Amino acid sequence: MEKLIHKLLNLRIVRSFRVRTTPRWIILLLDMLIVTVCYIATVVADMYSVHTFVTPITVFLNWLIFFSVYAIIAYVSKSYVYVIRLSVIEDLYRVFMLVMVATIILVFLNVMKLFITGEPFMKFWNILIIAAFSFSLMMIERLCIKYLYMRMNSATSGRKRVMVLGTTFNSLFLANALKGEIGGKYLPVGLLSIKSNQDVTEMNGFKVYRFDPSTIAEVFKEKNIEGLIYDSKSNNLMRSGFADFFIKNDIALLAMNRVEEFDQDNAENGQSGISTYIKEVQIEDLLGRDPIVLNNPLVSQHIKGSCVLITGACGSIGSEIVRQVANYGARKIVLFDQAETPMHDISLEMKRLFPKADIELFMGDVRNRERVEEVFAKFRPCYVFHAAAYKHVPMMEINATEAILANVKGTRNVADLALKYDVYKFVMISTDKAVNPTNVMGCTKRLAEIYCQSLFFDAQRRGKKTQFITTRFGNVLGSNGSVIPLFRKQIAAGGPVTVTHKEIIRYFMTIPEACSLVLEAGCMGSGGEIYIFDMGEPVKIYDMARRMISLAGLKPDIDIKIEEIGLRPGEKLYEELLNDKEKTTATVNKKIMIAKVKIYDYKDVCEHIDHIIALAAKGNVHDMVYAMKEFVPEYKSQHSSFESIDKEIAAIDQPQSEPSRLQPKAE
């Protein structure tokens, strides 16, 4: 019988009548037809049982009362709207309410008729019988429509056979939704249980497969199952390494961000497809952590109604800070950057996303002190987030003087003017490469950290109120020029994918999470702190490359080659968030810690930084790097031409009893 129905529903003439949704008026008409049939059947049965005769005009008038009451209540309650749904619960509730309210009104009218004329227009028990039969038939009607739609519109041809992860209610709900979806992309053929003690072999028509690493890959192959779908509740499981099993076995991973019912309103707008909420898993999904919710009351208390200046506003970090600050309702947001086209692009984006935000565009270079002072004098910002910097390690290794001028001189300009114009909080964006730096870029960021921190303590002694805070974190996923976009381009071009070293590891954080923590740390700080963020577990770049190739549906070293090209100038295998001698203290946010670092004397810092900047301005790279290494003795070059300077410094026979004037003073 099942096969016969399937053949009939797939006949060409039947398929030609498939539609996305049943017109609402048809459902309403069918409901009223059911009420009419139940009314006539009850009246006829009553006449035969008691052998009485009711005139046709009386039958018609009484029917008209029934029809009108049911039709009006159905129209008001919209019981005919929610029919083609993923669940019958809503239908059950709405039909029950329709019948119950209509019955109450009819009983009331019957009582009124009895009170006025001494005779009801219908027996009370007949009203209840009609209600019971109407409710039953309306529900049967809806179930039949659901069944027919599912069979007519859920053709298996062209749909990707998938398995749904889990045997929870959400998993079963997702599987049912995909199976019954009109014009769906995916055909769920089973549920994958990760419970070792799972004894159930079938749930709601779906076969349950138990996850066994030794056999499950073969099951996928035998059943022609192309992918595994999971919802957001399984994100942590996938990120823990569970996803690697499927990646290695060429099983596509598909992520469902939310599970919900789709009503007919969305269906008519072409938005009913649950498949549209399913996406192929990207490497960011497996490396990222919990999504950031922008409702931090501490940040809102500070940012809302304030004027905020963001330098480097067009970069990956700066632009996200702009978005989050706008989300918190800043009174005015001043974007400071030297990149013309990105500035234009972000201005258009902000007009689209935050049309009410007061955005000011200010072109300028942080190295130009006069231009920086213009923006401070004009807008008098309360908060400054300093994200402007050169960040690419190999590029700065061969353009060392520019790194000093942008990252050190530029930071000093912005910090000095923040103090001059009584900014409330100055937050500098630093990097994990500032810890035990092995390259010029990392050392420039450490110099900038030292300057901001020493400036704060010196200003505090002079009675100034500006708070200088530093935030330090590692790589962010998908930032401009980062490794993930590079790998993605290399894979799209057919390879090879290039990694510098098989053992190189890095910490990763999503851009929204990093910026959210920057805002929170900046608001909680009171000045002088260097905040570090919990970056999670480090990731092997080589393993990431293999996972990205597999996620693209290709095989590493077969379809796409992976080439090891050697460490770049200034690059090290392992990044650190803290110097070996540094310690941390906890904060109210477990993801944010305070680094206890050495405090430098401001005058000594200024003397050294002035000297380094002067050498950079003259283009004297050797002496500049030499001075940097003497002031930041933990700066040891790796895979760089500047390693020779380390040897020069080590060769100098300096008496231990005579401290160098270039060594920082502890406070």
Buried (B, 14 or more C-beta within 10 A) or exposed (E): EEEEEEEEBBEEEBEEEBEBBBEBEEBBEBBBEBBBBBBEEBBEEBEEEEEEEEEEEEBEEBBEBBBEBBBEBBEEBEBBBBBBBBEBEBBBEBBBEBBEBBBBBBBEBBEEBEEEEEEBBBBEEBBBBBBBBBBBBBBEBBEEBBEBBBBBBBBEEEBBBBBBBBBBEBBBBBBBBBBBBBBBBBBBBBBBBEEEEBEEEEBEEBEBBBBEEEEBBEBBEEBEBBBBBBBBBBBEBBBEEBBBBBBBBBBBBBBBEEBEBBBBEEBEEEEBBBBEBBEEBBBEBBBBBEEBEBEBEEBBEBBEEBBBBBBBBBBBBBBBBBBBBBBBBBEBBBBBBBBEEBBEEBBEEBEEEBEEBEBBBBEBBBBEBEBBBBBBEEBBBBBBBBBBBBBBBBBBBBBBBBBBBBBBBBBBBBBBBBBEBEBBBBBBBBBBBBBBBBBBBBBBBBBBBBBBBBBBBBBBEEEBEBBBBBBBBBBBBBBBEBBBEEBBEBBEEEBBBBBBBEEBBBBBBBBBBBBBBBBBBBBBBEBBBBBBBBBBEBBBBBEBBBBBBBBBEBEBEEBBBBEEEEBBBBBBBEBBBBBEEBEBEEBEBEBBBBBBBEBBBBEBBBBBBEBBBEBBEEEBBBBBBBBBBBBBEBBBBBBBBBEEBBEEEEEEEEEEEEEEEBEBBEE
